[in-house]
Amino acid sequence: MVLPFLFIAPAPGRGRGVFTTEDIDRGITIEVSPVIVMSREERTLLDQTLLHDYIFEWGERRDQCCMALGYVPVYNHSYESNCEYEMDYEQLLIRIVTVRPVGAGEELLINYNGDWNDPAPVWFDAK
């Protein structure tokens, strides 16, 4: 499920991103995406490809990874994100939920650390 007013468009300096044509309140689930879960061994192989930048750690012990379907792989990172992602290990889903109001035309951003307000450097900033 992706809300009908979300769309993918060029994001200056970031490739593509997810945007909204409507205002969105805080606490709104804007997407529910199924995932494909892969093993630790498969993750080792994926880490050698471009898909490394699009997979999520998965499982209570984070010993697996997953590829989310839908728009989830296109959300860009921000340490001051306006959305967060929630993992549902039982249903094999990732939900994207707004953490503050988002204005029409604004890019929807997640913090790749997992917590929307986590300031720890992510892999591409830690270099």
N, CA and C of each residue as an Amber inpcrd file, in Angstrom:
protein
   381
   0.8450000  -1.1660000   0.0000000   0.0000000   0.0000000   0.0000000
   0.8940000   1.2330000   0.0000000   0.7170000   2.0550000  -0.9950000
   1.3810000   3.3550000  -1.0820000   0.2740000   4.3780000  -1.2640000
   0.2600000   5.4170000  -0.4180000  -0.7920000   6.4200000  -0.5640000
  -0.7290000   7.0410000  -1.9560000  -1.8890000   7.3260000  -2.5530000
  -1.9320000   7.7420000  -3.9610000  -1.3070000   9.1020000  -4.2500000
  -1.0420000   9.9120000  -3.2260000  -0.4510000  11.2230000  -3.4880000
   1.0630000  11.2390000  -3.3280000   1.6700000  10.0580000  -3.1960000
   3.1240000   9.9580000  -3.1850000   3.6140000   9.7000000  -4.6000000
   4.7990000  10.2230000  -4.9130000   5.3670000   9.9910000  -6.2360000
   6.8830000  10.0360000  -6.1530000   7.5180000   9.4100000  -7.1300000
   8.9730000   9.4030000  -7.2280000   9.3810000  10.4400000  -8.2610000
  10.3910000  11.2500000  -7.9030000  10.8660000  12.3060000  -8.7980000
  12.3490000  12.5470000  -8.5220000  13.0120000  13.2770000  -9.4230000
  14.4090000  13.6240000  -9.1610000  14.5360000  14.4200000  -7.8520000
  15.5620000  14.0760000  -7.0840000  15.8690000  14.7690000  -5.8210000
  17.2550000  15.3770000  -5.9980000  17.3480000  16.6780000  -6.1410000
  18.6380000  17.3160000  -6.4280000  19.7620000  16.8390000  -5.4970000
  20.8340000  16.3520000  -6.1030000  21.9810000  15.8710000  -5.3530000
  21.8160000  14.4980000  -4.7390000  20.6640000  13.8660000  -4.9510000
  20.3760000  12.5830000  -4.2990000  19.8710000  11.5180000  -5.2670000
  19.8300000  11.7910000  -6.5410000  19.2340000  10.8250000  -7.4700000
  17.7320000  11.0090000  -7.5100000  17.0080000   9.9690000  -7.1000000
  15.5470000  10.0520000  -7.0310000  15.1080000  10.0220000  -5.5820000
  13.8930000  10.4890000  -5.3270000  13.3370000  10.4680000  -3.9870000
  11.8280000  10.3380000  -4.0420000  11.2310000  10.2150000  -2.8630000
   9.7750000  10.1000000  -2.7310000   9.2400000  11.4420000  -2.2390000
   8.2100000  11.9460000  -2.8930000   7.6130000  13.2430000  -2.5960000
   6.1020000  13.0850000  -2.4240000   5.4730000  14.1330000  -1.9050000
   4.0200000  14.1380000  -1.7190000   3.3910000  15.3360000  -2.4170000
   2.2120000  15.1400000  -2.9690000   1.4700000  16.2510000  -3.5700000
   0.4890000  16.8630000  -2.5770000   0.3590000  16.2400000  -1.3900000
  -0.5820000  16.7330000  -0.3830000   0.1170000  16.8890000   0.9600000
  -0.4470000  17.7300000   1.8230000   0.0290000  17.8290000   3.2020000
  -0.2850000  16.5170000   3.9210000   0.6160000  16.1220000   4.8130000
   0.4160000  14.8820000   5.5730000   0.6500000  15.1930000   7.0450000
  -0.2570000  14.7700000   7.9010000  -0.1200000  14.9610000   9.3440000
   0.9340000  14.0270000   9.9260000   1.3690000  14.3150000  11.1320000
   2.2720000  13.4530000  11.8890000   1.5440000  12.1550000  12.2360000
   2.2560000  11.0340000  12.2300000   1.6980000   9.7660000  12.6560000
   0.9010000   9.0230000  11.5990000   1.0350000   9.4200000  10.3490000
   0.2880000   8.7790000   9.2610000   1.1580000   7.7040000   8.5940000
   0.6100000   6.5150000   8.4530000   1.2890000   5.4640000   7.6980000
   1.0990000   5.7800000   6.2220000   2.2170000   6.0490000   5.5420000
   2.1320000   6.4450000   4.1420000   2.4530000   5.2980000   3.1840000
   3.0740000   4.2470000   3.7260000   3.3740000   3.0880000   2.8980000
   3.5060000   1.8450000   3.7620000   3.0170000   0.7340000   3.2440000
   3.2330000  -0.5900000   3.8350000   3.7880000  -1.4430000   2.7070000
   5.0100000  -1.9180000   2.8990000   5.7090000  -2.6230000   1.8270000
   6.0680000  -4.0360000   2.2430000   5.7900000  -5.0360000   1.3990000
   6.2870000  -6.3760000   1.6780000   7.7990000  -6.4070000   1.4860000
   8.4540000  -7.3730000   2.1230000   9.8940000  -7.5240000   1.9930000
  10.2470000  -8.9400000   1.5660000  11.4100000  -9.0580000   0.9750000
  11.9940000 -10.3580000   0.6570000  13.1550000 -10.5460000   1.6260000
  13.0590000 -11.5540000   2.4800000  14.0760000 -11.7840000   3.5120000
  15.1550000 -12.7130000   2.9680000  16.4040000 -12.3730000   3.2950000
  17.5500000 -13.1660000   2.8430000  18.4590000 -13.4890000   4.0210000
  19.2280000 -14.5280000   3.8710000  20.1050000 -15.0230000   4.9320000
  21.3890000 -14.2070000   5.0510000  22.1530000 -14.4810000   6.0880000
  23.4550000 -13.8470000   6.2910000  24.3720000 -14.1350000   5.0960000
  24.3290000 -15.3590000   4.6090000  25.1650000 -15.7310000   3.4630000
  24.7700000 -14.9330000   2.2170000  23.4830000 -14.7780000   1.9970000
  23.0260000 -13.9950000   0.8490000  23.4060000 -12.5310000   1.0110000
  23.3820000 -12.0380000   2.2380000  23.7900000 -10.6470000   2.4880000
  25.2410000 -10.4330000   2.0930000  26.1000000 -11.3930000   2.3830000
  27.5050000 -11.2890000   1.9990000  27.6340000 -11.0940000   0.4880000
  26.8280000 -11.8050000  -0.2630000  26.8470000 -11.6490000  -1.7150000
  26.2820000 -10.2950000  -2.1360000  25.1720000  -9.8860000  -1.5230000
  24.5590000  -8.6010000  -1.8640000  25.4810000  -7.4290000  -1.5470000
  26.2840000  -7.5590000  -0.4960000  27.2040000  -6.4870000  -0.1130000
  28.2470000  -6.2210000  -1.1920000  28.3880000  -7.1210000  -2.1390000
  29.3470000  -6.9600000  -3.2360000  28.6950000  -6.3250000  -4.4700000
  27.4370000  -5.9130000  -4.3260000  26.6960000  -5.3540000  -5.4570000
  26.1200000  -3.9930000  -5.0970000  25.5490000  -3.3350000  -6.0750000
  24.8730000  -2.0590000  -5.8530000  23.6930000  -2.1980000  -4.8900000
  23.1040000  -3.3840000  -4.7930000  21.9680000  -3.5930000  -3.8890000
  22.3420000  -3.3910000  -2.4240000  23.6360000  -3.4070000  -2.1100000
  24.0750000  -3.1480000  -0.7310000  23.4440000  -1.8620000  -0.1840000
  23.3180000  -0.8340000  -1.0150000  22.7890000   0.4560000  -0.5800000
  21.2710000   0.4680000  -0.4080000  20.6090000  -0.6340000  -0.7390000
  19.1500000  -0.6520000  -0.7170000  18.5510000  -1.7100000   0.2040000
  19.3830000  -2.4940000   0.8520000  18.8650000  -3.5370000   1.7400000
  18.8360000  -3.0370000   3.1790000  18.0320000  -3.6950000   3.9920000
  17.8920000  -3.3720000   5.4100000  18.3280000  -4.5800000   6.2320000
  18.9530000  -4.3180000   7.3790000  19.1730000  -5.4120000   8.3240000
  17.8130000  -5.9060000   8.7600000  17.6960000  -7.2060000   9.0610000
  16.3890000  -7.7800000   9.3580000  16.4970000  -8.7950000  10.4810000
  15.4330000  -8.8900000  11.2630000  15.3220000  -9.8710000  12.3350000
  15.6860000  -9.2820000  13.6850000  15.1800000  -9.8930000  14.7290000
  15.4480000  -9.4230000  16.0920000  16.9450000  -9.3480000  16.3830000
  17.7030000 -10.2840000  15.8060000  19.1620000 -10.3060000  16.0150000
  19.9090000  -9.6330000  14.8690000  19.1720000  -9.0940000  13.9120000
  19.7610000  -8.4410000  12.7430000  20.7580000  -9.3540000  12.0240000
  20.4350000 -10.6280000  11.9950000  21.3210000 -11.6030000  11.3680000
  20.8740000 -11.9580000   9.9520000  19.8660000 -11.2650000   9.4630000
  19.3880000 -11.4390000   8.1050000  19.3320000 -10.0620000   7.4510000
  18.9220000 -10.0250000   6.2080000  18.6670000  -8.7500000   5.5520000
  17.3900000  -8.8930000   4.7420000  16.8810000  -7.7620000   4.2750000
  15.6960000  -7.8170000   3.4260000  15.7700000  -6.7530000   2.3600000
  15.0640000  -7.0220000   1.2950000  14.8540000  -6.0500000   0.2340000
  13.3860000  -5.6870000   0.2820000  13.1200000  -4.4160000   0.5150000
  11.7370000  -3.9520000   0.5520000  11.2670000  -3.6750000  -0.8700000
  10.0170000  -3.9540000  -1.1170000   9.4170000  -3.6620000  -2.4060000
   8.7140000  -2.3080000  -2.3050000   8.0200000  -1.8980000  -3.3240000
   7.3520000  -0.6050000  -3.2780000   8.3480000   0.5350000  -3.3860000
   8.0270000   1.6740000  -2.7760000   8.8780000   2.8640000  -2.8330000
   9.9980000   2.8510000  -1.7980000   9.9540000   1.9650000  -0.8320000
  10.8830000   2.0000000   0.3070000  12.3470000   2.1630000  -0.1090000
  12.8550000   1.4670000  -1.1040000  14.2670000   1.6430000  -1.4490000
  14.6150000   3.0280000  -2.0130000  13.6100000   3.8390000  -2.3290000
  13.8510000   5.1390000  -2.9570000  13.8510000   6.2940000  -1.9510000
  13.3870000   6.0550000  -0.7150000  13.4130000   7.1270000   0.2870000
  14.8600000   7.4840000   0.5860000  15.1730000   8.7520000   0.5520000
  16.5220000   9.2140000   0.8640000  16.7130000   9.3870000   2.3620000
  17.9810000   9.4810000   2.7550000  18.3720000   9.5980000   4.1590000
  18.4450000  11.0560000   4.6040000  18.0650000  11.2890000   5.8580000
  18.3150000  12.5590000   6.5300000  18.4230000  12.2950000   8.0180000
  19.3690000  12.9750000   8.6810000  19.4630000  12.8840000  10.1400000
  18.3110000  13.6340000  10.7880000  17.6350000  14.4760000  10.0240000
  16.4520000  15.2090000  10.5010000  15.2590000  14.7860000   9.6420000
  15.0080000  13.4920000   9.6220000  13.9770000  12.9330000   8.7420000
  12.5740000  13.3630000   9.1520000  11.6500000  13.2330000   8.2310000
  10.2480000  13.5190000   8.5250000   9.4220000  12.2340000   8.5890000
  10.0920000  11.0950000   8.3760000   9.4350000   9.7860000   8.4450000
  10.3530000   8.8050000   9.1660000   9.7750000   7.7000000   9.5860000
  10.5700000   6.6050000  10.1270000  10.0330000   5.3140000   9.5480000
  10.8760000   4.2780000   9.6120000  10.3960000   2.9830000   9.1450000
  10.2500000   2.0490000  10.3300000   9.2110000   1.2290000  10.2540000
   8.9140000   0.2440000  11.2930000   8.9010000  -1.1270000  10.6460000
   9.5890000  -2.0650000  11.2630000   9.6680000  -3.4100000  10.7130000
   8.7060000  -4.3410000  11.4220000   7.9820000  -5.1030000  10.6570000
   7.0580000  -6.1000000  11.1860000   7.6120000  -7.4590000  10.7720000
   8.3630000  -8.0840000  11.6980000   9.0390000  -9.3410000  11.3910000
   8.0620000 -10.4970000  11.1670000   6.9290000 -10.4750000  11.8440000
   5.9590000 -11.5600000  11.6830000   5.2460000 -11.5040000  10.3350000
   4.8500000 -10.2970000   9.9280000   4.1070000 -10.1390000   8.6710000
   5.0170000  -9.8990000   7.4640000   6.3320000  -9.7760000   7.7010000
   7.3090000  -9.5200000   6.6390000   6.9740000  -8.2300000   5.8890000
   6.8690000  -7.1410000   6.6820000   6.5070000  -5.8250000   6.1450000
   7.3960000  -4.7380000   6.7220000   7.5390000  -3.6600000   5.9680000
   8.0990000  -2.4120000   6.4770000   7.0380000  -1.3440000   6.2770000
   6.7950000  -0.5670000   7.3380000   5.8620000   0.5500000   7.2700000
   6.6580000   1.8510000   7.3110000   6.2160000   2.8380000   6.5380000
   6.7910000   4.1810000   6.5870000   5.7260000   5.0730000   7.2170000
   6.1240000   5.7560000   8.3080000   5.1950000   6.5750000   9.0910000
   5.8060000   7.9650000   9.2610000   4.9920000   9.0010000   9.1180000
   5.4870000  10.3630000   9.3160000   5.7220000  10.6350000  10.8090000
   6.8050000  11.3570000  11.1120000   7.1140000  11.7110000  12.5030000
   6.8610000  13.1880000  12.7780000   6.5130000  13.9190000  11.7510000
   6.1260000  15.3250000  11.8830000   5.2510000  15.6590000  10.6770000
   4.5460000  16.7800000  10.7120000   3.7680000  17.1570000   9.5220000
   4.6910000  17.3810000   8.3210000   4.1990000  17.0030000   7.1550000
   4.9590000  17.1330000   5.9120000   4.1150000  17.9490000   4.9420000
   4.7260000  18.9450000   4.3250000   3.9990000  19.8080000   3.4100000
   3.9740000  19.2790000   1.9880000   2.9420000  19.6520000   1.2460000
   2.8370000  19.2820000  -0.1730000   4.0950000  19.7200000  -0.8930000
   4.6320000  18.8430000  -1.7300000   5.8430000  19.1330000  -2.4850000
   7.1260000  18.7530000  -1.7730000   7.0360000  18.4330000  -0.4820000
   8.2190000  18.1050000   0.3100000   8.6830000  16.6730000   0.0410000
   9.9980000  16.4690000   0.0990000  10.5280000  15.1210000  -0.0200000
  10.3480000  14.3850000   1.2990000   9.9730000  13.1280000   1.2160000
   9.8220000  12.2750000   2.3880000  11.1570000  11.5780000   2.6390000
  11.6770000  11.7120000   3.8570000  13.0210000  11.2390000   4.1820000
  12.9940000  10.3400000   5.4060000  13.8470000   9.3220000   5.3990000
  14.0050000   8.4450000   6.5570000  15.4480000   8.5300000   7.0370000
  15.6690000   8.1690000   8.2920000  17.0250000   8.0760000   8.8250000
  17.4550000   6.6300000   8.6700000  18.4990000   6.3880000   7.9120000
  18.9290000   5.0210000   7.6340000  19.4220000   4.2900000   8.8860000
  19.6280000   5.0020000   9.9760000  20.0290000   4.3580000  11.2300000
  18.9040000   3.5380000  11.8520000  17.6830000   3.7780000  11.4580000
  16.5520000   3.0420000  12.0180000  15.7120000   3.8760000  12.9580000
  16.3370000   4.7450000  13.7340000  15.6000000   5.6720000  14.5930000
  15.6030000   7.0240000  13.9030000  14.4490000   7.6390000  13.7730000
  14.3200000   8.8520000  12.9720000  15.2120000   9.9900000  13.4520000
  15.6160000   9.9720000  14.7310000  16.4180000  11.0830000  15.2550000
  17.8250000  10.6500000  15.6870000  18.3220000   9.5450000  15.1610000
  19.6460000   9.0330000  15.5200000  20.7180000   9.7770000  14.7210000
  21.6130000  10.5160000  15.3940000  22.6210000  11.3120000  14.6810000
  23.8990000  10.5440000  14.3250000  23.9930000   9.2670000  14.6530000
  25.2120000   8.4960000  14.3510000  25.4540000   8.4860000  12.8400000
  26.6760000   8.6840000  12.4040000  26.9580000   8.6780000  10.9700000
  26.5890000   7.3450000  10.3140000  25.9200000   7.4250000   9.1770000
  25.6170000   6.2260000   8.4090000  26.8230000   5.8950000   7.5350000
  26.8170000   4.6930000   6.9300000  28.0020000   4.1760000   6.2480000
  28.6020000   5.1340000   5.2320000  27.8000000   5.8920000   4.4950000
  28.3860000   6.7510000   3.4730000  28.9100000   8.0650000   4.0320000
  28.5670000   8.4140000   5.2670000  29.1330000   9.5840000   5.9320000
  30.3010000   9.2210000   6.8370000  30.4310000   7.9600000   7.1820000
  31.4810000   7.5160000   8.1170000  32.8230000   7.3320000   7.4270000
  32.8600000   7.4540000   6.1210000  34.0990000   7.2320000   5.3670000
  35.0940000   8.3560000   5.5720000
